[in-house]
């Protein structure tokens, strides 16, 4: 991303951390021609922001490797609820992992992904930009998360605040199928709700399914 996009992302991330819970843990991963773990499991939000000011855009973009590393690190955290926040234009030209490998990992892991696409009008109109957006949309939706594309600084602040709020207000629903077979195959899951009378139509965002492995925690 350009230096101006990085500046906007840093400013919005300050808002996100300021609205987060004091006991939250953070992992900070930066990426250019390779993914780099800058901070490993810390509750120091201010320290994370200081470290973020050192991130400079240069060279290539190993986004897929960064997402892969992010899943590996966040699953080692102490909290049961885990999430990845991707701030990027969605482009990749330097990763060892490919799109399919990253998507498979996201489907296997119990990690919700939120993507904030930092794009300008030229990006959105180009095939390169559409490819990046498609990656962010897919990686987010397959985990039960969501992707956002703010057009202004104010909208970006609102989005980060919304993500922080969503992470505070989520349901965990589990079940065990009667005919469960640990064959490693993909099992689709669809979650429906019946809203109480008088409420407007509600929308559910949840994981699309799970792999039926012997150690699988079956959750939508």
N, C-alpha and C positions, 0 to 999 in steps of 0.2 A: 504494500500500500504506500501511497505517497506520504510525505511528512505532514501534510495538512490533514489527511485522513487519520493518521496516527494521533495527531493533536486532538482531534474531535473525539476519538475513542478514549483517550486518556481522561479527558474532561468528564465524559459520561460515566466512566468506570468509577470515578471519585464519588459520583452520586449513588452508584450501586453499592459500594462498600459502606457508605455512610448510612444506608438504610438496612444493612445486613445485621444479623445477630452477633453479639460479641463472642459467642462460642463457636462461630463458623470457622472452618479451616479453609485455607487457600493453597492452591498450587499455581504457580505462574510459569507458563511456557511461552517462549518467544520463538519465532521461526523466520529464517531467511533461506539460505541454501541448506540449512539443517535445523532440526528442532532442538531447542536448548531449554533445560529445566533451570529456571532462574531462582525460584524459591520452592522449597519442598515442605509441605505440610506446616503451615504457619497460621497463627491467629492474629498476626500483626498486620492489620489492614493498612496502616500508615506506612509500614515498611515496604509492603507490596507496591504501594503507589510510588514510593521513592525509587524502588527498583525499576518500575515501569518507565520512569523518566529517562532511564539510560538506554531504553530500546530505540534503535535507529533503523529505519528501513534501508535495506541494501541488498544487492545481488538477487538471487532467485527466491522462490517461495516453496517451502516444504510443508504445506498445510496438512496433507494427509498424514505425514509422519508425526506432526504435532498433535493431531487429534488422537492418533493411536497411542502416543506416549501419554496423553492426558487421561485416557481411559485406564491405562495401566497404573498410573499414579493415584488417581482419585479413588479407585477401588481398594486402595490400601489405607484409606482414611478411617478415622474412628467412628464417624457417623454413618447410620444406615441410609439416610437420604443423601444421594450423590447427584451432582449436576456438573455439566461442562458448559462454559460460556465461551463461544467462539466469536471473536471480533476479527473480521476479515472481509475481503472482497470475494472470497471463495476460489481464488485462482491457485493453481498448483503446477509447478514445472520442475520440481527437484526431489520429490519423495521417492523412497524405496518401495513403500506400500502403494498399492493402487486403490482405486475407488471401491472395487468389489471387496477387497480385504478389509477396508475400513468399515464398510457397510455391514459386513458379516460380524465384525467385532461389536459394533453398536447394537446389533440385534441380539447378540449373546449377553451383553452386559446389562446390568440394572442401573443405567446411568441416563438421566434425562438431559437432553442437549438443547440449549438455546443458542441461536445464531443471530448475530447482529451484523448485517451486511453493510459495509461502508462503501458505498458506490456513488458515483456522480452520474449525470445524464448520459455522458458518453459511454460509461461502462454498461449501463442498463440497456443501451441501444445496440451494443455490439454482440456478436456471437460469443466472444470471449467472456463478456459479462454475463450473458445468459447461461453459459456453462457453469460459471461460478455460482450463480444463484440456484441453479438446479441442484448442485452438490449440497449447498447449505439447506435447501428445502428438504431434500431427501434425508440427510443425516439427522435433522431435527425431528421430522415427522415420524420416522421409524422408531424413535425412542419415546414418543409421547410428548415431545417438546414443541417448539415453534421457532420460526425464523422471522426476523423483522428487517425492514429496510427504511430507516428514518431518512426523511428528506431535509430536515432542519435540525439545528442544535437543540431546540426546545423539544422536538419530537424524540430525539435521541435520549434526552434526560428522562422523558416520560416512559420510554420503553424500558430503560434500565430499572427504573423504579417499579414498573409493572412486573418485570421478571423477578425482582427481589420479593415482591408481594406474593407472586404465585408460588414461590418456593416455601413461603410460610403457610400456604393454604392449599394443601394437597391431600388426597385420600390414598391410602394404601389398601388395596383389595387383593386378597389371596384366595385360592381354592385348589382342591386336589381332584382331578378328573377320576371318575369311577373306573374308566377303562385305560388308565395311564399305562403307556408302554415306553420304557426308556430306550427308544430306538434312535435317538439323535435327530429325528426329523423335525421340521418346522411345523408348529401348531398355531394356527391363526386364532386370535381372540378378539371379540367385539364386545365392547362395553356399552350398555344402554342405561338410561335413567328414566324414571317416571316422576316428573316434577310434581310437587304438591299443587293443589288447585290454587289458582290465583297468580302463580308465578309465570313469567314469560318463558318462552322456549329456551332451554338450556342446551349447551353444546359440550360434549365430552371429548377430551384429548387424552389418549392413553396409548400404551404400547400396542403394537400390531399383533404380537404373539410371542412365542418362546420356542427354544429348541428343547425337545424332550430328552434330556440327558439324566442320568441317575442322580446327579447332584443339583438338578434344576430346582430353583424356587419358582413355582408357577404363579406368576403375577401378570395381570394385564397392564 
